[in-house]
Amino acid sequence: MSNTGAEKRNGWGDPGSTEPQFVAESDAMKEVKTLAARASGGDAKVLITGESGVGKDVIARYIHARSHRSQRPFIAVNCAAFSETLLESELFGHVKGSFTGAHRDKIGKFQQANRGTIFLDEVGEMSLRMQALLLRFLESGEIQSVGADGGGAKVDVRVVSATNRDLPALIASGQFREDLMYRIRVIHLLIPPLRQRREDIRPLVEHTIKRSGRPISFSEEAMQALERYRWPGNVRQLQNMIEQLSWMSTKDVVALDDLPGALRTPAGTGVLPARERRRQVADDLYHGLVTGVYSFWDHTYPLFMNRDVTRHDLRELVKRGLATTCGNYRALVKLFRMPTKDYKRFLNFLAAHDCRVDFREFRTGNEHVPTPRPPKPVVDDAERSAERPTKEEWAQAKSAAD
């Protein structure tokens, strides 16, 4: 799946936007397309699930473009991009003076999407309070602006939601309301990751090259390497890499040696055990970093900043490293093959993005270590005790990040 230039020009909130183009040769994606087309015929709420970068937003716009609401607005909201208070204002609007900084009345996204479609991306990141407000709206269709008195206006909006989280697991842990899941999951579309539909890689590459306007091609060896790679960032990562190569390459034919090192190396391209997706991603990143196939700042960091891996994925990666180093963050920097001078930079990064993991869980002798420690730690006890980040170091890192 991909977006055309026309779709990008029209924008997400424009009525009558061009139908997004599917690039799909695999049976799995053809089935998704069939189900999405069927879902577009009514007004039932749709939940789209799948890993980051698989194209959930494209599916949502495809459903809207084929529906009877196609000439009405399509409004997208990234629920993870706002704090609880700001998300409430973003969705429901607010009245002037309702909180500090509310200098004028603001219409919320639900009202902007009236008679159209609203796409709630990363709905699994909502707080429990926001989930309750969303549930009330879904039951009544009534908008209550922040700070408003009396009853609110009713709107007619089709709700399409998406998440890369495991909602049943969040429900089991008390982080997501079960009644809300049943409200938003009338129709469920599961988008498989790119590694499970490798037949789509060649047509996606060809489509991305055509869209870039650069007349390049890939040798057969290079194309096979692209098909072998696991693509933890899925279609978004593939398109980004192809666009980079199309503009940076000085050749008309991209050879195997022109690909990034992580794609040329067969390490980590095998099929992983059938475990939960987030564990798979953390395992893949950990293996790539400790073997030198990946570079943290050149590979993992861009994936995180582009939202191809989540904070949870990054915390799981750090946990694996701390389990190996027995809680030693300096040794973790060495384990991930970063220069020792990057120690403070690494702490700054973790603090800034709320990915800090408590090293005490991984101390020697701790009875609650979640991951078994290898028999031969990479550092001795004296070094481990001396080189854990102190409270002052974490405070400095947090202060620098802020």
Secondary structure in CASP SS format (residue, H / E / C, confidence):
PFRMAT SS
TARGET T0000
AUTHOR 0000-0000-0000
METHOD secondary structure of the structure
MODEL  1
M C 1.00
S E 1.00
N C 1.00
T C 1.00
G H 1.00
A H 1.00
E H 1.00
K H 1.00
R H 1.00
N H 1.00
G C 1.00
W C 1.00
G C 1.00
D C 1.00
P C 1.00
G C 1.00
S C 1.00
T C 1.00
E C 1.00
P C 1.00
Q E 1.00
F C 1.00
V C 1.00
A C 1.00
E C 1.00
S C 1.00
D H 1.00
A H 1.00
M H 1.00
K H 1.00
E H 1.00
V H 1.00
K H 1.00
T H 1.00
L H 1.00
A H 1.00
A H 1.00
R H 1.00
A H 1.00
S C 1.00
G C 1.00
G C 1.00
D C 1.00
A C 1.00
K C 1.00
V E 1.00
L E 1.00
I E 1.00
T E 1.00
G C 1.00
E C 1.00
S C 1.00
G C 1.00
V C 1.00
G C 1.00
K H 1.00
D H 1.00
V H 1.00
I H 1.00
A H 1.00
R H 1.00
Y H 1.00
I H 1.00
H H 1.00
A H 1.00
R C 1.00
S C 1.00
H C 1.00
R C 1.00
S C 1.00
Q C 1.00
R C 1.00
P C 1.00
F E 1.00
I E 1.00
A E 1.00
V E 1.00
N E 1.00
C H 1.00
A H 1.00
A H 1.00
F C 1.00
S C 1.00
E H 1.00
T H 1.00
L H 1.00
L H 1.00
E H 1.00
S H 1.00
E H 1.00
L H 1.00
F H 1.00
G E 1.00
H E 1.00
V C 1.00
K C 1.00
G C 1.00
S C 1.00
F C 1.00
T C 1.00
G C 1.00
A C 1.00
H C 1.00
R C 1.00
D C 1.00
K E 1.00
I E 1.00
G C 1.00
K H 1.00
F H 1.00
Q H 1.00
Q H 1.00
A C 1.00
N C 1.00
R C 1.00
G C 1.00
T E 1.00
I E 1.00
F E 1.00
L E 1.00
D E 1.00
E C 1.00
V H 1.00
G H 1.00
E H 1.00
M C 1.00
S C 1.00
L H 1.00
R H 1.00
M H 1.00
Q H 1.00
A H 1.00
L H 1.00
L H 1.00
L H 1.00
R H 1.00
F H 1.00
L H 1.00
E H 1.00
S H 1.00
G C 1.00
E E 1.00
I C 1.00
Q C 1.00
S C 1.00
V E 1.00
G C 1.00
A C 1.00
D C 1.00
G C 1.00
G C 1.00
G C 1.00
A C 1.00
K E 1.00
V C 1.00
D C 1.00
V C 1.00
R E 1.00
V E 1.00
V E 1.00
S E 1.00
A E 1.00
T E 1.00
N C 1.00
R C 1.00
D C 1.00
L H 1.00
P H 1.00
A H 1.00
L H 1.00
I H 1.00
A H 1.00
S C 1.00
G C 1.00
Q C 1.00
F C 1.00
R C 1.00
E H 1.00
D H 1.00
L H 1.00
M H 1.00
Y H 1.00
R H 1.00
I H 1.00
R C 1.00
V C 1.00
I E 1.00
H E 1.00
L E 1.00
L E 1.00
I C 1.00
P C 1.00
P C 1.00
L H 1.00
R H 1.00
Q H 1.00
R C 1.00
R H 1.00
E H 1.00
D H 1.00
I H 1.00
R H 1.00
P H 1.00
L H 1.00
V H 1.00
E H 1.00
H H 1.00
T H 1.00
I H 1.00
K H 1.00
R H 1.00
S H 1.00
G C 1.00
R C 1.00
P C 1.00
I C 1.00
S E 1.00
F E 1.00
S C 1.00
E H 1.00
E H 1.00
A H 1.00
M H 1.00
Q H 1.00
A H 1.00
L H 1.00
E H 1.00
R H 1.00
Y C 1.00
R C 1.00
W C 1.00
P C 1.00
G C 1.00
N H 1.00
V H 1.00
R H 1.00
Q H 1.00
L H 1.00
Q H 1.00
N H 1.00
M H 1.00
I H 1.00
E H 1.00
Q H 1.00
L H 1.00
S H 1.00
W H 1.00
M H 1.00
S C 1.00
T C 1.00
K C 1.00
D C 1.00
V E 1.00
V E 1.00
A C 1.00
L H 1.00
D H 1.00
D H 1.00
L C 1.00
P C 1.00
G H 1.00
A H 1.00
L H 1.00
R H 1.00
T C 1.00
P C 1.00
A C 1.00
G C 1.00
T C 1.00
G C 1.00
V C 1.00
L C 1.00
P C 1.00
A C 1.00
R C 1.00
E C 1.00
R H 1.00
R H 1.00
R H 1.00
Q H 1.00
V H 1.00
A H 1.00
D H 1.00
D H 1.00
L H 1.00
Y H 1.00
H H 1.00
G H 1.00
L H 1.00
V H 1.00
T H 1.00
G C 1.00
V C 1.00
Y C 1.00
S C 1.00
F H 1.00
W H 1.00
D H 1.00
H H 1.00
T H 1.00
Y H 1.00
P H 1.00
L H 1.00
F H 1.00
M H 1.00
N C 1.00
R C 1.00
D C 1.00
V C 1.00
T C 1.00
R H 1.00
H H 1.00
D H 1.00
L H 1.00
R H 1.00
E H 1.00
L H 1.00
V H 1.00
K H 1.00
R H 1.00
G H 1.00
L H 1.00
A H 1.00
T H 1.00
T H 1.00
C C 1.00
G C 1.00
N C 1.00
Y H 1.00
R H 1.00
A H 1.00
L H 1.00
V H 1.00
K H 1.00
L H 1.00
F C 1.00
R C 1.00
M C 1.00
P C 1.00
T H 1.00
K H 1.00
D H 1.00
Y H 1.00
K H 1.00
R H 1.00
F H 1.00
L H 1.00
N H 1.00
F H 1.00
L H 1.00
A H 1.00
A H 1.00
H C 1.00
D C 1.00
C C 1.00
R C 1.00
V C 1.00
D C 1.00
F H 1.00
R H 1.00
E H 1.00
F H 1.00
R C 1.00
T C 1.00
G C 1.00
N C 1.00
E C 1.00
H C 1.00
V C 1.00
P C 1.00
T C 1.00
P C 1.00
R C 1.00
P C 1.00
P C 1.00
K C 1.00
P C 1.00
V C 1.00
V C 1.00
D C 1.00
D H 1.00
A H 1.00
E H 1.00
R H 1.00
S H 1.00
A H 1.00
E H 1.00
R C 1.00
P C 1.00
T C 1.00
K H 1.00
E H 1.00
E H 1.00
W H 1.00
A H 1.00
Q H 1.00
A H 1.00
K H 1.00
S H 1.00
A H 1.00
A H 1.00
D C 1.00
END
